[in-house]
């Protein structure tokens, strides 16, 4: 069981470390993900769409609250993933 957990956990830890390193490097180099790029990613997340397939801000807010996330945390996660 411990071996299984290590095999599952190690790649996730590596991915997190690489993500943070890339983010730090980007900041040092003056590279930044624009708010517009982050907005585009958010409106394309299907979980935030209404029955007609359009982005719905109320659904967005409820989904964040249900996950215990703030909009700032989500935006930071998206920025890191786009870096």
N, C-alpha and C positions, 0 to 999 in steps of 0.2 A: 504494500500500500504506500509506504513512504517513497519507494522508487517511482511509482506512478505519479504521485504528487509532485515530486522533483521534476519529472519529465514534463509535466503539464505546466508547472510554475516557472521553470527556468526560461523557456522561450518568451513568456509574458514579461518577466523581469528584464530580459535582454531588450525586448521591444520598448519597454518604458525607458530604459537607460539610453538607448539610441535616440528615442524621441526627444528626451530632455537635452541630450548633447547637441542634436541638430537645432533645437530651439535656441540654445545658448549661443551656438556658433552664428546662427542667423542674426540674433540680436547684436552680437559683437561686430558683425559685418554690416549692420544697418539694414538688414533684410527683414521685411515685415509683411505679414499677410494683411491685406486691406480689409476694412470693415465690409466693403462691398462684396468681396469674395466670400466672407463668412456669411453674410446675408443670403447670398445665392445658394450656399450649401444648406442653410437652415430651411429656406422655402422649398427645397427639393426633397426634404425628408418626408416620406409618405405618412409617417405617424402624426404629422402635424397638419394633414389635409382633411378637409370636410368630405362629405359623401360625393360631392361633385368633383373632387380631386384638386380643389384649390386650397392654398395655404390658409389656415384659420388661426388667428392670433389667440383666441380663447382656448382652442384645443392645444396650441403650443404651450400656453401658460399652465394649463391643467396637467399636461404631460410632464413638464418640468417639475411641478409641485409633487406629482405622484412619484417621481424618481428621486426627490429630495435634492434637486439641482437648482442652482440659480442660472439665470440667463448668462451671467458673466462666466460661470464655470463651463457652461456648454460652449460659449464662444471661444474660451481659451482652449478647450479640448479640440475644437474644430480647427483653430489656428495652428495648433501643434500638429495635427494630422495633415494639414496642407503645406506645412513648412518643408 
